[in-house]
Amino acid sequence: MSLLDQQKFYLVGIKGVAMTSIAQILLDAGKQVFGSDLAEDFVTEPILTRLQIPIEDIQELPDFRKLGVDAVIYTAAHQGIDNPQVREALQLGLPVYTQAEALAEFFNRQAGLAVCGVGGKSTVSAMVAFVLDKLAPLDLSFSVGVGEIIGMAATGQWRAAGKYFVAEADEYVVDPSAKAKGLEITPRFAFLKPFATICTNLKYDHPDVYPDFAATRAAFAQFFKQIKSGGLLVINGDNQDLVDLAEQTKRADFKIITFGESEGCDFRLANFDFELQVPGKFNLMNALAALALLTSLSFAEEKVIAALKEFRSTKRRFELVKKDDQQWHFDDYAHHPSEVLAVINTLNDKFGDDKKLIAFQPHTFSRTRQLFNDFVDALASHTRDGDEILLIDIFPSAREAFDSEMNCDLLVEAVKRKYPNCQIQNLHTIEGLAKYVEQTPYHVFITIGAGDIYHAHELL
């Protein structure tokens, strides 16, 4: 029996951005949706409240029989397949799917347009969906893992008669504990069979599940091999690791298209005039990636560029939280060193020597430990004189154990040793951060990180 043959679904960890997207898709498909999660606020709260989906406490066992649940969907968060609610469903003999499998059930029925890569995949997938919503709305299904795509009513949509399915394709794994159990790890994008794939960047990330860069490359290589015959692989031509990997995995039955600043790229940034509402060179590259894909699908270049001009970003991607005559407040989801550096460079380009308070919350102990030196350079190497780096404690993922030997005080010490002129301190908590910002003169305040640091803006 296919997932689509089921009627009533229970989503464990429904407040996660990917799960909220799946919830919207299921509702569009005429399904009934229940869910569970923690009581705390998430960026998806406005969507779930509007949809009026019943949400129970994830720490209590639901009465699946009484609810009439036909199938359960879960994520890697909240213990994954070992979550007590998931184990209860398995004991009852209910069909159980990962979020990745559920997404693939819809994605693979249409011409799938996948966006993968370490950095930029959420924004690029949102851009592609936004443009298609303007140019071919009846043909668009999509799933983007963000709290909101500004200017669009949803972050997930299903049109059964549509032509394209745009999806953010995540290289993280469906079961973070697989290696400890002696099992092979399975990337979340392993279930997708794209017609076209964009890869924004190839870098090392997720050290909790990928032991080294070679393992990351192997996962992406396999994903590229899943492109359907006659399809497209659109890659960042400025990333030599990615160019080399594409060369190793190319086939005669799909086409490789490059975008970037390098002279040899098929779509070169210097040849296009983008007037975007979102700042930064990285967003120009994101727009170029979307343009490369969509024009290769025969959409008119001038119409794509005009639609991109209207794109106003997504929740937590260089989001302008508020602005008055004296101060700007931004929030960004960046959590990899390369992303943090790109945000700081964008701030410098836009605001020059204006006083900036740059607040960062590292995400996961494993990433902070493995990429520690890269974080030191990302935070301090391009910081302007007078700007301040403000850290709060590491946001621990629900999928990893607490690491008492890794903390932000170590980052502060390392930055001060290597960059003695950098003003940096650890304020530990969101409340401590907000109090400091209130007492300090500044022109720009930005929160950066994949955890809950964005709540600081609510206290100002």
KOLMIKOL-18418 format. One record per residue (C-alpha): residue in one letter; chain; y, x, z. Coordinates in steps of 0.25 Angstrom, whole numbers, plus 5000, padded with zeros to 4 digits. Last residue first. Example, Ala and Ser with C-alpha at 12.3 -4.5 7.8 and 13.67 -1.06 7.14 Angstrom:
% KOLMIKOL-18418
(site s, A, (4996, 5055, 5029))
(site a, A, (4982, 5049, 5031))
This chain:
% KOLMIKOL-18418
(site l, A, (5178, 5056, 5089))
(site l, A, (5165, 5052, 5096))
(site e, A, (5159, 5045, 5083))
(site h, A, (5162, 5058, 5075))
(site a, A, (5152, 5065, 5085))
(site h, A, (5141, 5056, 5080))
(site y, A, (5139, 5064, 5068))
(site i, A, (5132, 5075, 5076))
(site d, A, (5119, 5066, 5076))
(site g, A, (5110, 5075, 5068))
(site a, A, (5111, 5080, 5054))
(site g, A, (5123, 5089, 5056))
(site i, A, (5137, 5091, 5053))
(site t, A, (5149, 5085, 5060))
(site i, A, (5163, 5088, 5054))
(site f, A, (5177, 5088, 5060))
(site v, A, (5189, 5092, 5052))
(site h, A, (5204, 5094, 5056))
(site y, A, (5201, 5099, 5070))
(site p, A, (5208, 5100, 5084))
(site t, A, (5197, 5100, 5095))
(site q, A, (5196, 5091, 5107))
(site e, A, (5190, 5079, 5100))
(site v, A, (5180, 5088, 5092))
(site y, A, (5176, 5094, 5106))
(site k, A, (5173, 5080, 5111))
(site a, A, (5165, 5076, 5099))
(site l, A, (5157, 5089, 5099))
(site g, A, (5153, 5087, 5114))
(site e, A, (5149, 5073, 5111))
(site i, A, (5140, 5077, 5100))
(site t, A, (5134, 5087, 5108))
(site h, A, (5131, 5102, 5109))
(site l, A, (5146, 5107, 5107))
(site n, A, (5141, 5120, 5102))
(site q, A, (5152, 5130, 5097))
(site i, A, (5157, 5137, 5085))
(site q, A, (5170, 5143, 5081))
(site c, A, (5166, 5154, 5071))
(site n, A, (5173, 5167, 5072))
(site p, A, (5161, 5174, 5078))
(site y, A, (5153, 5170, 5065))
(site k, A, (5139, 5178, 5067))
(site r, A, (5139, 5178, 5082))
(site k, A, (5146, 5165, 5084))
(site v, A, (5137, 5158, 5074))
(site a, A, (5125, 5163, 5082))
(site e, A, (5130, 5158, 5095))
(site v, A, (5134, 5144, 5090))
(site l, A, (5120, 5143, 5083))
(site l, A, (5113, 5147, 5096))
(site d, A, (5122, 5137, 5104))
(site c, A, (5117, 5126, 5094))
(site n, A, (5103, 5126, 5099))
(site m, A, (5089, 5131, 5096))
(site e, A, (5080, 5136, 5108))
(site s, A, (5078, 5122, 5114))
(site d, A, (5071, 5117, 5101))
(site f, A, (5068, 5102, 5102))
(site a, A, (5057, 5098, 5094))
(site e, A, (5058, 5092, 5080))
(site r, A, (5057, 5079, 5072))
(site a, A, (5068, 5071, 5080))
(site s, A, (5078, 5082, 5075))
(site p, A, (5086, 5089, 5085))
(site f, A, (5101, 5089, 5083))
(site i, A, (5105, 5103, 5087))
(site d, A, (5117, 5103, 5097))
(site i, A, (5131, 5102, 5093))
(site l, A, (5139, 5112, 5085))
(site l, A, (5154, 5114, 5083))
(site i, A, (5158, 5124, 5072))
(site e, A, (5174, 5125, 5073))
(site d, A, (5184, 5128, 5062))
(site g, A, (5195, 5138, 5065))
(site d, A, (5191, 5148, 5055))
(site r, A, (5183, 5142, 5044))
(site t, A, (5168, 5140, 5045))
(site h, A, (5160, 5146, 5033))
(site s, A, (5150, 5155, 5040))
(site a, A, (5150, 5147, 5053))
(site l, A, (5141, 5135, 5052))
(site a, A, (5133, 5138, 5040))
(site d, A, (5131, 5153, 5045))
(site v, A, (5125, 5149, 5058))
(site f, A, (5117, 5138, 5052))
(site d, A, (5110, 5148, 5043))
(site n, A, (5107, 5156, 5054))
(site f, A, (5100, 5145, 5062))
(site l, A, (5092, 5139, 5050))
(site q, A, (5079, 5139, 5056))
(site r, A, (5084, 5136, 5070))
(site t, A, (5094, 5125, 5066))
(site r, A, (5084, 5119, 5057))
(site s, A, (5073, 5119, 5068))
(site f, A, (5082, 5114, 5079))
(site t, A, (5086, 5102, 5071))
(site h, A, (5100, 5098, 5065))
(site p, A, (5111, 5106, 5069))
(site q, A, (5124, 5099, 5074))
(site f, A, (5136, 5104, 5067))
(site a, A, (5151, 5101, 5070))
(site i, A, (5162, 5108, 5061))
(site l, A, (5176, 5106, 5067))
(site k, A, (5185, 5110, 5056))
(site k, A, (5200, 5114, 5057))
(site d, A, (5206, 5114, 5043))
(site d, A, (5204, 5128, 5036))
(site g, A, (5199, 5122, 5023))
(site f, A, (5196, 5107, 5024))
(site k, A, (5188, 5103, 5012))
(site d, A, (5182, 5117, 5008))
(site n, A, (5180, 5121, 5022))
(site l, A, (5173, 5107, 5025))
(site t, A, (5165, 5109, 5013))
(site n, A, (5160, 5123, 5017))
(site i, A, (5157, 5117, 5031))
(site v, A, (5148, 5106, 5025))
(site a, A, (5141, 5116, 5015))
(site l, A, (5138, 5125, 5027))
(site v, A, (5132, 5114, 5035))
(site e, A, (5123, 5110, 5023))
(site s, A, (5118, 5125, 5021))
(site p, A, (5115, 5126, 5036))
(site h, A, (5107, 5113, 5035))
(site h, A, (5111, 5101, 5044))
(site a, A, (5123, 5094, 5036))
(site y, A, (5124, 5079, 5039))
(site d, A, (5139, 5079, 5038))
(site d, A, (5150, 5072, 5046))
(site f, A, (5165, 5073, 5044))
(site h, A, (5178, 5070, 5052))
(site w, A, (5192, 5074, 5046))
(site q, A, (5204, 5075, 5055))
(site q, A, (5219, 5074, 5054))
(site d, A, (5223, 5062, 5046))
(site d, A, (5210, 5055, 5049))
(site k, A, (5196, 5056, 5044))
(site k, A, (5183, 5050, 5048))
(site v, A, (5168, 5052, 5046))
(site l, A, (5169, 5059, 5032))
(site e, A, (5155, 5062, 5029))
(site f, A, (5151, 5076, 5024))
(site r, A, (5137, 5070, 5023))
(site r, A, (5134, 5062, 5035))
(site k, A, (5134, 5048, 5029))
(site t, A, (5135, 5049, 5014))
(site s, A, (5145, 5054, 5004))
(site r, A, (5157, 5047, 4997))
(site f, A, (5152, 5046, 4983))
(site e, A, (5162, 5041, 4974))
(site k, A, (5164, 5053, 4966))
(site l, A, (5149, 5054, 4964))
(site a, A, (5150, 5041, 4956))
(site a, A, (5160, 5047, 4946))
(site i, A, (5152, 5059, 4944))
(site v, A, (5139, 5050, 4941))
(site k, A, (5147, 5042, 4931))
(site e, A, (5153, 5054, 4924))
(site e, A, (5139, 5061, 4923))
(site a, A, (5133, 5048, 4917))
(site f, A, (5119, 5045, 4923))
(site s, A, (5108, 5050, 4914))
(site l, A, (5098, 5054, 4925))
(site s, A, (5102, 5069, 4923))
(site t, A, (5116, 5064, 4926))
(site l, A, (5111, 5058, 4939))
(site l, A, (5104, 5071, 4944))
(site a, A, (5115, 5081, 4940))
(site l, A, (5126, 5072, 4946))
(site a, A, (5119, 5071, 4959))
(site a, A, (5117, 5086, 4960))
(site l, A, (5132, 5088, 4956))
(site a, A, (5136, 5078, 4967))
(site n, A, (5128, 5086, 4978))
(site m, A, (5134, 5099, 4972))
(site l, A, (5148, 5093, 4974))
(site n, A, (5144, 5088, 4988))
(site f, A, (5140, 5103, 4991))
(site k, A, (5154, 5107, 4986))
(site g, A, (5160, 5099, 4997))
(site p, A, (5167, 5085, 4999))
(site v, A, (5162, 5071, 4996))
(site q, A, (5172, 5062, 4989))
(site l, A, (5168, 5069, 4976))
(site e, A, (5176, 5073, 4963))
(site f, A, (5165, 5080, 4955))
(site d, A, (5169, 5088, 4943))
(site f, A, (5157, 5094, 4936))
(site n, A, (5155, 5106, 4928))
(site a, A, (5157, 5116, 4940))
(site l, A, (5146, 5109, 4948))
(site r, A, (5135, 5113, 4937))
(site f, A, (5125, 5103, 4933))
(site d, A, (5114, 5111, 4925))
(site c, A, (5116, 5123, 4934))
(site g, A, (5116, 5137, 4927))
(site e, A, (5131, 5140, 4931))
(site s, A, (5128, 5138, 4946))
(site e, A, (5136, 5127, 4953))
(site g, A, (5125, 5117, 4955))
(site f, A, (5116, 5108, 4948))
(site t, A, (5102, 5110, 4942))
(site i, A, (5093, 5101, 4934))
(site i, A, (5078, 5103, 4933))
(site k, A, (5071, 5093, 4923))
(site f, A, (5057, 5087, 4925))
(site d, A, (5044, 5087, 4917))
(site a, A, (5044, 5102, 4914))
(site r, A, (5042, 5106, 4928))
(site k, A, (5051, 5113, 4938))
(site t, A, (5045, 5118, 4952))
(site q, A, (5048, 5133, 4951))
(site e, A, (5061, 5131, 4944))
(site a, A, (5065, 5121, 4954))
(site l, A, (5062, 5130, 4965))
(site d, A, (5070, 5141, 4959))
(site v, A, (5082, 5132, 4957))
(site l, A, (5081, 5127, 4972))
(site d, A, (5080, 5141, 4977))
(site q, A, (5092, 5145, 4968))
(site n, A, (5101, 5134, 4974))
(site d, A, (5113, 5133, 4964))
(site g, A, (5105, 5125, 4954))
(site n, A, (5104, 5113, 4964))
(site i, A, (5093, 5105, 4959))
(site v, A, (5090, 5093, 4950))
(site l, A, (5076, 5090, 4947))
(site l, A, (5074, 5080, 4937))
(site g, A, (5062, 5070, 4932))
(site g, A, (5054, 5069, 4920))
(site s, A, (5041, 5070, 4928))
(site k, A, (5044, 5066, 4942))
(site i, A, (5049, 5076, 4952))
(site q, A, (5038, 5079, 4963))
(site k, A, (5038, 5094, 4959))
(site f, A, (5052, 5095, 4965))
(site f, A, (5047, 5090, 4978))
(site q, A, (5036, 5101, 4978))
(site a, A, (5046, 5112, 4976))
(site f, A, (5055, 5106, 4987))
(site a, A, (5044, 5107, 4997))
(site a, A, (5040, 5121, 4993))
(site r, A, (5055, 5125, 4994))
(site t, A, (5056, 5121, 5008))
(site a, A, (5043, 5128, 5012))
(site a, A, (5048, 5141, 5006))
(site f, A, (5061, 5139, 5014))
(site d, A, (5053, 5140, 5027))
(site p, A, (5045, 5133, 5037))
(site y, A, (5049, 5119, 5032))
(site v, A, (5047, 5109, 5043))
(site d, A, (5056, 5112, 5055))
(site p, A, (5063, 5122, 5045))
(site h, A, (5070, 5110, 5039))
(site d, A, (5078, 5117, 5029))
(site y, A, (5078, 5129, 5019))
(site k, A, (5086, 5127, 5006))
(site l, A, (5085, 5120, 4993))
(site n, A, (5097, 5112, 4988))
(site t, A, (5101, 5099, 4981))
(site c, A, (5088, 5096, 4975))
(site i, A, (5089, 5083, 4966))
(site t, A, (5076, 5077, 4962))
(site a, A, (5073, 5068, 4950))
(site f, A, (5061, 5058, 4947))
(site p, A, (5057, 5060, 4961))
(site k, A, (5043, 5058, 4967))
(site l, A, (5046, 5058, 4982))
(site f, A, (5035, 5059, 4993))
(site a, A, (5038, 5074, 4995))
(site f, A, (5052, 5071, 4999))
(site r, A, (5049, 5070, 5014))
(site p, A, (5042, 5084, 5014))
(site t, A, (5028, 5084, 5018))
(site i, A, (5023, 5095, 5028))
(site e, A, (5008, 5098, 5028))
(site l, A, (5001, 5095, 5041))
(site g, A, (4997, 5104, 5052))
(site k, A, (5002, 5095, 5062))
(site a, A, (5014, 5105, 5066))
(site k, A, (5017, 5105, 5051))
(site a, A, (5017, 5090, 5050))
(site s, A, (5027, 5088, 5061))
(site p, A, (5039, 5087, 5052))
(site d, A, (5032, 5075, 5045))
(site v, A, (5039, 5069, 5033))
(site v, A, (5046, 5082, 5030))
(site y, A, (5060, 5086, 5026))
(site e, A, (5063, 5088, 5011))
(site d, A, (5071, 5076, 5010))
(site a, A, (5073, 5068, 4997))
(site e, A, (5086, 5060, 4997))
(site a, A, (5082, 5049, 4987))
(site v, A, (5087, 5042, 4975))
(site f, A, (5078, 5031, 4969))
(site y, A, (5082, 5028, 4954))
(site k, A, (5077, 5017, 4945))
(site g, A, (5079, 5004, 4953))
(site a, A, (5071, 4992, 4952))
(site a, A, (5066, 4993, 4967))
(site r, A, (5080, 4996, 4972))
(site w, A, (5079, 5003, 4985))
(site q, A, (5091, 5008, 4993))
(site g, A, (5093, 5019, 5004))
(site t, A, (5106, 5024, 5010))
(site a, A, (5113, 5011, 5008))
(site a, A, (5126, 5004, 5005))
(site m, A, (5132, 5015, 4997))
(site g, A, (5147, 5020, 4998))
(site i, A, (5144, 5031, 5008))
(site i, A, (5129, 5034, 5008))
(site e, A, (5125, 5032, 5023))
(site g, A, (5116, 5037, 5034))
(site v, A, (5110, 5047, 5024))
(site g, A, (5095, 5049, 5019))
(site v, A, (5097, 5044, 5005))
(site s, A, (5087, 5034, 4999))
(site f, A, (5089, 5028, 4985))
(site s, A, (5087, 5017, 4975))
(site l, A, (5096, 5015, 4963))
(site d, A, (5094, 5008, 4950))
(site l, A, (5102, 4996, 4953))
(site p, A, (5114, 5005, 4957))
(site a, A, (5114, 5013, 4944))
(site l, A, (5128, 5020, 4943))
(site k, A, (5134, 5018, 4956))
(site d, A, (5122, 5018, 4965))
(site l, A, (5117, 5029, 4957))
(site v, A, (5129, 5037, 4961))
(site f, A, (5127, 5034, 4976))
(site a, A, (5112, 5037, 4975))
(site v, A, (5114, 5051, 4969))
(site m, A, (5125, 5054, 4979))
(site a, A, (5117, 5050, 4990))
(site s, A, (5105, 5058, 4985))
(site v, A, (5115, 5070, 4984))
(site t, A, (5121, 5068, 4998))
(site s, A, (5107, 5067, 5005))
(site k, A, (5102, 5079, 4997))
(site g, A, (5113, 5088, 5000))
(site g, A, (5107, 5099, 5008))
(site v, A, (5092, 5104, 5007))
(site g, A, (5087, 5097, 4995))
(site c, A, (5082, 5084, 4989))
(site v, A, (5088, 5072, 4981))
(site a, A, (5077, 5063, 4975))
(site l, A, (5080, 5054, 4963))
(site g, A, (5067, 5045, 4962))
(site a, A, (5066, 5037, 4949))
(site q, A, (5059, 5025, 4956))
(site r, A, (5046, 5022, 4963))
(site n, A, (5046, 5035, 4970))
(site f, A, (5058, 5033, 4978))
(site f, A, (5053, 5020, 4985))
(site e, A, (5039, 5025, 4990))
(site a, A, (5045, 5039, 4992))
(site l, A, (5055, 5034, 5002))
(site a, A, (5044, 5028, 5010))
(site e, A, (5036, 5041, 5009))
(site a, A, (5048, 5049, 5014))
(site q, A, (5050, 5040, 5026))
(site t, A, (5036, 5042, 5030))
(site y, A, (5027, 5030, 5029))
(site v, A, (5017, 5023, 5038))
(site p, A, (5008, 5011, 5034))
(site l, A, (5004, 5004, 5047))
(site g, A, (4990, 5006, 5053))
(site l, A, (4994, 5002, 5067))
(site q, A, (4992, 5017, 5071))
(site l, A, (5001, 5022, 5060))
(site a, A, (5012, 5012, 5065))
(site e, A, (5011, 5017, 5079))
(site r, A, (5011, 5032, 5074))
(site v, A, (5024, 5029, 5067))
(site q, A, (5030, 5022, 5079))
(site p, A, (5025, 5034, 5088))
(site n, A, (5032, 5044, 5079))
(site d, A, (5022, 5054, 5074))
(site i, A, (5024, 5051, 5060))
(site g, A, (5038, 5056, 5061))
(site q, A, (5041, 5061, 5075))
(site h, A, (5055, 5054, 5075))
(site a, A, (5060, 5060, 5062))
(site a, A, (5050, 5063, 5050))
(site t, A, (5052, 5048, 5046))
(site y, A, (5044, 5035, 5047))
(site i, A, (5041, 5023, 5039))
(site v, A, (5032, 5012, 5045))
(site a, A, (5024, 5001, 5037))
(site d, A, (5021, 4986, 5038))
(site v, A, (5028, 4982, 5050))
(site g, A, (5026, 4968, 5055))
(site l, A, (5036, 4970, 5067))
(site k, A, (5025, 4965, 5076))
(site r, A, (5015, 4974, 5070))
(site f, A, (5024, 4986, 5071))
(site d, A, (5027, 4984, 5086))
(site p, A, (5036, 4996, 5087))
(site l, A, (5033, 5008, 5096))
(site e, A, (5046, 5013, 5104))
(site q, A, (5053, 5026, 5102))
(site i, A, (5058, 5022, 5088))
(site d, A, (5066, 5011, 5095))
(site e, A, (5067, 4999, 5085))
(site i, A, (5076, 4996, 5073))
(site p, A, (5077, 4983, 5066))
(site i, A, (5084, 4985, 5052))
(site q, A, (5097, 4977, 5052))
(site l, A, (5101, 4984, 5038))
(site r, A, (5115, 4985, 5043))
(site t, A, (5111, 4992, 5056))
(site l, A, (5102, 5001, 5048))
(site i, A, (5113, 5006, 5039))
(site p, A, (5123, 5008, 5050))
(site e, A, (5113, 5016, 5059))
(site t, A, (5109, 5026, 5048))
(site v, A, (5118, 5037, 5054))
(site f, A, (5110, 5036, 5067))
(site d, A, (5113, 5030, 5081))
(site e, A, (5103, 5032, 5092))
(site a, A, (5092, 5021, 5095))
(site l, A, (5081, 5029, 5089))
(site d, A, (5073, 5023, 5078))
(site s, A, (5065, 5012, 5073))
(site g, A, (5063, 5003, 5061))
(site f, A, (5061, 4990, 5054))
(site v, A, (5062, 4987, 5039))
(site q, A, (5058, 4975, 5030))
(site k, A, (5056, 4978, 5016))
(site g, A, (5063, 4972, 5004))
(site a, A, (5064, 4985, 4996))
(site d, A, (5079, 4986, 4999))
(site l, A, (5074, 4985, 5014))
(site l, A, (5065, 4997, 5012))
(site i, A, (5076, 5005, 5005))
(site q, A, (5085, 5003, 5016))
(site a, A, (5075, 5007, 5027))
(site i, A, (5071, 5019, 5018))
(site s, A, (5086, 5024, 5019))
(site t, A, (5086, 5021, 5034))
(site m, A, (5074, 5030, 5035))
(site a, A, (5080, 5042, 5027))
(site v, A, (5093, 5041, 5036))
(site g, A, (5085, 5040, 5049))
(site k, A, (5087, 5027, 5057))
(site i, A, (5074, 5022, 5053))
(site g, A, (5066, 5031, 5062))
(site v, A, (5053, 5024, 5061))
(site l, A, (5055, 5014, 5049))
(site y, A, (5046, 5001, 5050))
(site f, A, (5044, 4994, 5037))
(site k, A, (5040, 4980, 5034))
(site q, A, (5036, 4976, 5020))
(site q, A, (5025, 4986, 5015))
(site d, A, (5021, 4986, 5000))
(site l, A, (5033, 4996, 4997))
(site l, A, (5025, 5006, 5006))
(site s, A, (5014, 5005, 4996))
(site m, A, (5000, 5000, 5000))
